[in-house]
């Protein structure tokens, strides 16, 4: 039996609050580490285009013991404009800038200007190795290129977690600079892997659709379920400092970007105001993403919504746990998802989530919760009104959730992944 090599590049290079992918990478890697399973943890050196061995204990200590950064000030706009954030991301990821070039130019050696790297314990792959990629390898196309070349040369097993193919199949929901790099990456992932781990049946379906479209050989595809255990225990809950937070509120968690469809919520609240329908205050928790500046400006400056909808950036896990625990229910209007972790987290807290009726989102809880079309403003408004004004109906559905919804632990997710790898032997 060969070694298990787990890529933790995202955790080495990431600072600040973890986003969705980083949370998955850390949660799974942490559980593999704590379980005592033998594994080598590694990261990619972008200047040398090689993987090196890392000490995961140091990452664990840093994340578990370092106090979270102070909550960002509440406000309608991000600290940087959308244009500034696009430029910053492109500057950090030169491959993204190259998106308009031919693919051959995109996958050339990635050599950012950096200080002389420290001495590295470079990874030498062996034929019997199992190499597990969990994170955002699409941030640097050389990662997949190197893995593909080394796998072909050496013959190790390559297993990769696939979150979604939204950029490939629905490019209008992302910035255009993402399309070519991400599509190029996914082609390599499908062509060069021995097994793909999809986070939903919807993602598996999209993998097969894209592979057929691109005439690619499809490796084994296995669906695994992401963890959704409670973020924090009750004793750790800490009310976040949100000015004007009302007693009755509903919660929406997720990056504020065009795909997450916060525009629908704005229109639903405008429609309710026009028709004299009373809705609870809406608290939106998430960083700023693609094409969200306009809707954030509208929400913050419209007298009809500026006190009824609040967008808050940078809430730590203890504050988010408090919001889940104290909200009436949650809502998730996304147009398309690979999974929809905030839906599962809401259910883990015993709270109803009104969710979009598309892609993977109906897989999480089936008929246990209620849905609406992400393109129907009136239906969305009516569902919010129904459950916020009918205490009996809300109590009934939330009792059903608490009695029947089975939380998936991150240790359970890690075991699914570990078993999926070892069953290949």
Wavefront OBJ file of the C-alpha trace (Angstrom):
o trace
v 0.000 0.000 0.000
v 1.431 3.377 -1.058
v 1.378 6.733 0.627
v -1.592 9.076 0.795
v -0.486 12.582 -0.211
v -2.941 15.357 0.598
v -2.645 18.792 -0.997
v -3.151 21.698 1.423
v -1.906 24.546 -0.774
v -5.020 26.615 -0.044
v -4.357 26.539 3.684
v -0.700 27.545 3.388
v -1.367 30.580 1.237
v -4.746 31.708 2.608
v -5.111 34.331 5.312
v -8.253 35.743 6.876
v -11.651 34.095 7.235
v -11.953 30.870 5.249
v -14.341 30.909 2.317
v -16.458 27.921 1.312
v -13.715 25.952 -0.433
v -11.122 26.665 2.253
v -13.581 25.514 4.901
v -14.018 22.202 3.087
v -10.282 21.755 2.547
v -9.488 22.504 6.171
v -12.352 20.463 7.631
v -11.486 17.331 5.612
v -7.714 17.662 6.011
v -8.077 18.333 9.723
v -10.172 15.191 10.194
v -7.703 13.075 8.238
v -4.928 14.507 10.410
v -6.744 13.991 13.731
v -7.850 10.484 12.788
v -4.229 9.351 12.857
v -4.393 8.020 9.315
v -0.967 7.992 7.742
v -0.670 10.808 5.232
v 1.875 13.217 3.809
v 0.665 16.821 3.556
v 1.999 18.952 0.753
v 1.690 22.320 -0.979
v 2.560 23.647 -4.426
v 5.481 26.028 -4.892
v 4.400 28.293 -7.761
v 7.923 29.552 -8.440
v 9.401 26.052 -8.804
v 6.303 24.249 -10.105
v 6.831 21.465 -7.596
v 5.120 20.144 -4.491
v 6.864 20.230 -1.131
v 6.133 18.551 2.200
v 4.484 20.710 4.855
v 3.900 20.351 8.583
v 0.114 20.222 8.962
v 0.453 20.493 12.740
v 1.657 24.078 12.257
v -1.373 24.883 10.079
v -3.698 23.265 12.611
v -2.176 25.255 15.482
v -2.388 28.516 13.541
v -6.031 28.097 12.549
v -7.253 26.637 15.834
v -5.346 28.942 18.174
v -5.032 32.255 16.353
v -7.812 34.711 17.321
v -10.067 35.637 14.443
v -9.613 39.057 12.904
v -12.063 41.725 14.116
v -15.357 41.797 12.285
v -15.305 44.075 9.285
v -17.342 47.223 9.629
v -20.904 46.907 8.472
v -21.585 48.643 5.220
v -23.138 48.439 1.790
v -19.872 48.304 -0.124
v -16.780 46.181 0.051
v -13.512 47.716 1.169
v -12.453 47.690 -2.466
v -14.536 48.377 -5.521
v -15.407 45.518 -7.822
v -12.838 46.759 -10.346
v -10.139 46.959 -7.685
v -10.875 43.437 -6.503
v -10.765 42.107 -10.057
v -7.389 43.770 -10.601
v -6.028 42.478 -7.288
v -7.097 38.933 -8.050
v -5.604 39.097 -11.552
v -2.359 40.498 -10.197
v -2.134 37.661 -7.688
v -3.069 35.054 -10.245
v -1.283 35.832 -13.476
v -2.926 32.928 -15.190
v -6.252 34.722 -14.947
v -4.781 37.691 -16.806
v -3.703 35.282 -19.538
v -7.260 34.054 -20.027
v -7.641 35.907 -23.314
v -4.544 34.215 -24.745
v -4.437 30.820 -26.478
v -4.475 27.869 -24.091
v -0.828 27.044 -24.849
v 0.165 30.453 -23.523
v -1.970 30.003 -20.424
v -0.239 26.816 -19.328
v 3.327 28.038 -19.650
v 5.552 27.996 -16.604
v 4.132 30.146 -13.811
v 6.934 32.231 -12.325
v 5.700 35.123 -10.171
v 8.217 37.546 -8.771
v 8.947 36.388 -5.234
v 11.769 36.379 -2.745
v 14.094 33.397 -2.791
v 11.969 30.525 -1.430
v 13.081 28.763 1.731
v 14.657 25.334 1.561
v 12.000 22.793 0.641
v 11.554 19.081 1.224
v 10.364 18.357 -2.303
v 7.830 15.610 -2.922
v 9.053 12.723 -5.052
v 5.956 10.892 -6.256
v 6.021 7.088 -6.420
v 3.951 4.641 -8.463
v 1.896 3.361 -5.522
v 1.017 6.830 -4.172
v -2.541 8.126 -3.879
v -2.595 11.881 -4.474
v -5.650 13.755 -3.163
v -6.486 17.270 -4.399
v -9.252 18.989 -2.417
v -8.871 22.703 -3.079
v -8.683 25.477 -5.633
v -6.055 24.057 -7.962
v -7.710 26.088 -10.727
v -6.024 29.193 -9.269
v -2.818 28.030 -10.964
v -3.086 25.920 -14.100
v 0.415 24.597 -13.590
v -0.799 22.506 -10.657
v -2.958 20.343 -12.910
v -0.344 20.362 -15.661
v 2.359 19.101 -13.291
v 0.045 16.479 -11.798
v -0.966 15.249 -15.247
v 2.608 15.021 -16.502
v 3.881 13.301 -13.346
v 0.978 10.841 -13.241
v 1.577 9.894 -16.861
v 5.299 9.453 -16.209
v 5.166 7.725 -12.805
v 1.740 6.111 -12.678
v 0.420 7.179 -9.255
v -3.312 7.413 -8.527
v -4.818 10.907 -8.777
v -8.078 11.604 -6.933
v -9.674 15.052 -7.128
v -12.653 16.681 -5.437
v -14.913 18.529 -7.898
v -17.183 21.238 -6.529
v -19.025 22.351 -9.637
v -18.789 23.056 -13.359
v -20.807 26.251 -13.244
v -18.139 28.359 -14.959
v -17.856 25.807 -17.785
v -21.582 25.357 -18.357
v -23.005 28.709 -17.211
v -20.250 31.277 -17.851
v -22.663 34.201 -17.517
v -22.695 33.628 -13.752
v -18.980 34.432 -13.354
v -16.447 36.996 -14.446
v -15.279 36.320 -18.052
v -11.631 36.128 -16.938
v -12.485 32.871 -15.159
v -13.884 30.953 -18.113
v -10.782 29.882 -20.037
v -8.553 29.043 -17.046
v -11.277 27.132 -15.232
v -12.455 25.238 -18.306
v -8.868 24.346 -19.160
v -8.391 23.151 -15.582
v -11.539 20.997 -15.587
v -10.551 19.376 -18.872
v -7.257 18.374 -17.280
v -8.982 17.168 -14.106
v -11.281 14.859 -16.052
v -8.620 13.631 -18.468
v -5.845 13.009 -15.925
v -7.636 11.667 -12.838
v -8.235 8.081 -11.770
v -11.246 9.024 -9.674
v -13.353 12.160 -9.242
v -15.235 12.901 -6.042
v -18.326 14.994 -6.797
v -19.988 16.930 -3.968
v -23.495 16.221 -5.305
v -25.420 14.190 -7.838
v -25.934 17.448 -9.716
v -22.175 17.967 -10.001
v -21.710 14.357 -11.123
v -24.338 14.908 -13.800
v -22.538 18.074 -14.933
v -19.183 16.253 -15.063
v -20.671 13.621 -17.366
v -22.381 16.293 -19.476
v -19.203 18.338 -19.882
v -17.053 15.272 -20.593
v -19.434 14.171 -23.327
v -19.502 17.687 -24.748
v -15.685 17.806 -24.841
v -15.286 14.123 -25.865
v -13.219 13.289 -22.799
v -12.657 9.912 -21.193
v -14.587 9.855 -17.924
v -12.841 8.340 -14.883
v -14.744 6.851 -11.961
v -17.040 9.454 -10.398
v -18.243 8.970 -6.823
v -20.545 11.318 -4.922
v -19.552 12.247 -1.375
v -21.559 14.353 1.061
v -20.002 17.406 2.674
v -20.151 17.894 6.417
v -22.659 20.276 7.944
v -22.139 19.852 11.677
v -22.685 22.853 13.921
v -20.203 25.660 13.502
v -20.001 26.310 17.231
v -21.502 24.883 20.392
v -24.143 26.993 22.109
v -21.773 28.175 24.824
v -19.488 29.642 22.148
v -22.183 31.738 20.469
v -21.444 35.432 20.421
v -23.922 38.000 19.131
v -22.247 39.881 16.265
v -22.117 43.669 16.368
v -24.730 44.448 13.722
v -26.219 47.906 14.093
v -30.005 47.918 13.957
v -30.391 44.147 14.240
v -34.043 43.431 15.021
v -35.476 40.690 17.176
v -37.219 38.999 14.260
v -34.942 38.410 11.303
v -34.203 35.863 8.607
v -30.718 34.942 7.475
v -29.008 34.529 4.113
v -25.411 33.227 4.129
v -23.102 33.269 1.113
v -20.827 35.445 -0.974
v -22.643 38.471 -2.367
v -22.196 37.850 -6.071
v -24.402 37.678 -9.122
v -24.853 33.883 -9.028
v -26.106 33.930 -5.436
v -29.025 36.023 -6.675
v -29.429 38.583 -3.871
v -31.126 40.779 -6.462
v -34.180 38.509 -6.188
v -34.368 39.201 -2.447
v -34.187 42.945 -3.046
v -37.046 42.734 -5.553
v -39.078 40.517 -3.205
v -38.780 43.089 -0.433
v -39.621 45.914 -2.828
v -42.688 44.003 -4.009
v -43.735 43.377 -0.414
v -43.398 47.090 0.407
v -45.489 47.997 -2.642
v -48.250 45.577 -1.624
v -48.183 46.337 2.075
v -46.871 42.882 3.020
v -44.796 42.832 6.191
v -41.593 40.801 5.974
v -38.997 40.269 8.719
v -35.621 41.963 8.561
v -33.183 40.189 6.237
v -29.552 39.784 7.320
v -27.141 38.848 4.515
v -23.749 37.514 5.635
v -20.982 37.206 3.068
v -18.024 38.804 1.368
v -18.331 40.740 -1.864
v -17.949 38.816 -5.102
v -18.408 39.300 -8.808
v -20.828 41.964 -10.053
v -22.408 42.744 -6.706
v -21.624 46.447 -6.386
v -24.880 47.643 -7.947
v -27.202 45.522 -5.820
v -25.295 46.370 -2.650
v -25.649 50.058 -3.494
v -29.378 49.713 -4.164
v -30.029 47.882 -0.903
v -28.009 50.340 1.159
v -29.437 53.543 -0.303
v -33.061 52.639 -1.026
v -35.177 54.036 1.859
v -37.508 51.052 1.499
v -34.746 48.506 2.142
v -31.818 50.127 3.925
v -33.147 49.145 7.362
v -34.966 46.003 6.263
v -32.022 44.373 4.473
v -28.542 44.513 5.953
v -25.401 43.189 4.276
v -22.620 42.365 6.718
v -19.088 41.311 5.784
v -16.554 39.433 7.891
v -18.656 37.707 10.570
v -16.632 35.117 12.485
v -17.940 31.585 13.094
v -19.146 32.321 16.625
v -21.217 35.247 15.367
v -22.559 33.232 12.457
v -23.546 30.451 14.839
v -25.483 32.972 16.937
v -27.313 34.200 13.833
v -28.267 30.674 12.780
v -29.486 29.928 16.284
v -31.576 33.095 16.640
v -33.020 33.662 13.175
v -36.606 32.741 12.320
v -35.382 30.755 9.318
v -32.904 31.102 6.460
v -33.165 31.680 2.735
v -30.889 30.721 -0.155
v -31.876 32.155 -3.565
v -28.844 31.004 -5.597
v -29.343 30.420 -9.320
v -27.069 27.365 -9.387
v -24.908 25.443 -6.914
v -22.549 22.522 -6.725
v -23.989 21.807 -3.264
v -25.254 24.653 -1.066
v -23.511 24.358 2.284
v -25.524 27.154 3.993
v -28.695 25.133 3.399
v -27.221 22.126 5.156
v -25.828 24.267 7.977
v -29.248 25.847 8.519
v -30.818 22.402 8.840
v -28.084 21.342 11.250
v -29.307 24.145 13.501
v -32.876 22.906 13.112
v -33.872 25.899 11.017
v -35.959 25.898 7.870
v -34.186 27.083 4.737
v -36.269 28.389 1.860
v -34.099 27.368 -1.085
v -33.963 27.620 -4.840
v -35.459 24.662 -6.653
v -32.499 24.175 -9.012
v -29.322 22.084 -9.393
v -28.059 20.403 -6.206
v -30.132 22.316 -3.697
v -33.073 19.922 -3.704
v -30.708 17.030 -2.836
v -29.788 18.325 0.595
v -33.100 17.786 2.367
v -35.589 16.685 -0.280
v -39.197 17.355 0.721
v -38.199 18.280 4.256
v -37.971 21.981 3.340
v -39.706 24.394 0.946
v -38.484 25.798 -2.372
v -39.090 28.601 -4.833
v -37.923 29.418 -8.343
v -34.833 31.654 -8.241
v -36.455 33.664 -11.040
v -39.896 34.238 -9.461
v -40.027 37.340 -7.267
v -43.629 36.870 -6.205
v -43.170 33.229 -5.225
v -40.109 34.161 -3.164
v -41.978 36.986 -1.405
v -44.979 34.748 -0.693
v -42.816 31.979 0.813
v -41.046 34.456 3.113
v -44.397 35.931 4.139
v -45.953 32.506 4.714
v -43.356 31.242 7.163
v -42.695 34.556 8.909
v -46.384 35.227 9.570
v -47.630 31.695 10.266
v -45.967 30.624 13.495
v -47.715 27.253 13.529
v -46.566 26.341 10.019
v -42.993 27.363 10.794
v -42.972 25.458 14.079
v -44.307 22.326 12.397
v -41.707 22.245 9.632
v -38.849 23.025 12.021
v -39.923 20.271 14.381
v -39.841 17.910 11.402
v -36.332 19.091 10.539
v -35.056 18.594 14.095
v -36.599 15.121 14.261
v -35.563 13.836 10.844
v -32.570 15.705 9.467
v -29.336 13.777 9.966
v -26.250 15.929 10.242
v -23.140 14.805 8.390
v -19.968 15.220 10.399
v -16.734 16.316 8.773
v -15.134 13.167 10.150
v -17.803 11.266 8.223
v -16.965 13.181 5.052
v -13.255 12.511 5.549
v -14.007 8.792 5.996
v -16.061 8.747 2.781
v -13.129 10.261 0.925
v -10.574 7.974 2.544
v -12.672 4.887 1.766
v -13.206 6.055 -1.827
v -9.440 6.237 -2.254
v -8.617 2.916 -0.628
v -11.324 1.012 -2.489
v -9.345 1.673 -5.684
v -6.692 -0.813 -4.549
l 1 2 3 4 5 6 7 8 9 10 11 12 13 14 15 16 17 18 19 20 21 22 23 24 25 26 27 28 29 30 31 32 33 34 35 36 37 38 39 40 41 42 43 44 45 46 47 48 49 50 51 52 53 54 55 56 57 58 59 60 61 62 63 64 65 66 67 68 69 70 71 72 73 74 75 76 77 78 79 80 81 82 83 84 85 86 87 88 89 90 91 92 93 94 95 96 97 98 99 100 101 102 103 104 105 106 107 108 109 110 111 112 113 114 115 116 117 118 119 120 121 122 123 124 125 126 127 128 129 130 131 132 133 134 135 136 137 138 139 140 141 142 143 144 145 146 147 148 149 150 151 152 153 154 155 156 157 158 159 160 161 162 163 164 165 166 167 168 169 170 171 172 173 174 175 176 177 178 179 180 181 182 183 184 185 186 187 188 189 190 191 192 193 194 195 196 197 198 199 200 201 202 203 204 205 206 207 208 209 210 211 212 213 214 215 216 217 218 219 220 221 222 223 224 225 226 227 228 229 230 231 232 233 234 235 236 237 238 239 240 241 242 243 244 245 246 247 248 249 250 251 252 253 254 255 256 257 258 259 260 261 262 263 264 265 266 267 268 269 270 271 272 273 274 275 276 277 278 279 280 281 282 283 284 285 286 287 288 289 290 291 292 293 294 295 296 297 298 299 300 301 302 303 304 305 306 307 308 309 310 311 312 313 314 315 316 317 318 319 320 321 322 323 324 325 326 327 328 329 330 331 332 333 334 335 336 337 338 339 340 341 342 343 344 345 346 347 348 349 350 351 352 353 354 355 356 357 358 359 360 361 362 363 364 365 366 367 368 369 370 371 372 373 374 375 376 377 378 379 380 381 382 383 384 385 386 387 388 389 390 391 392 393 394 395 396 397 398 399 400 401 402 403 404 405 406 407 408 409 410 411 412 413 414 415 416 417 418 419 420 421 422 423 424 425
